[in-house]
Amino acid sequence: MQSNTGFYEWDSAKHKYFFQMPGQPIYLAGIYDNINGVNCFIILTTAPNDSVAPIHDRMPLLLSHEQVRPWLVDAGAALELLCSRPPLLLRTSCDGQLGFDDLA
């Protein structure tokens, strides 16, 4: 059985949505450090793409499998990725509530 990867987001009415790229893993760009023996990390966010914009005003910065290594080892590539437009995603309502965008 294949598992899906993605992320959840809630709209202003507290309806829950799941975003994914079917058949592909989603990698989230972040920053990691060990500070005084404590592992710390943040997930970076960016302006929403057309899939997420009707639901929320930001989204995680997504990386493809091919972009993970450049993100980790190439500062110039990482800067370019910070300005890149995330790919479109499949959006699924998870709480049984439908919004007007779900009917289109």
FENSUL-V186036 format. One line per field, one symbol per residue. phi: phi as a letter, one per 30 degrees, with the letter a starting at -180 (. if undefined). psi: psi as a letter, one per 30 degrees, with the letter a starting at -180 (. if undefined). Layout:
phi: ???
psi: ???
This chain:
phi: .cccclbcbcdddidcbccaceibdcccdabbacchicdbabcdcbdddddcedcbdaaddcbdedcddeedbbedddddddcdddddbdcbdccicccedddd
psi: kkkklalklkafggkkkkkljkfklkkkklkkljjhgkkklkkkllkkafefefelgllkjkkleffeeeeefjeeeeeeefglkllklkkkkfgfkklefff.
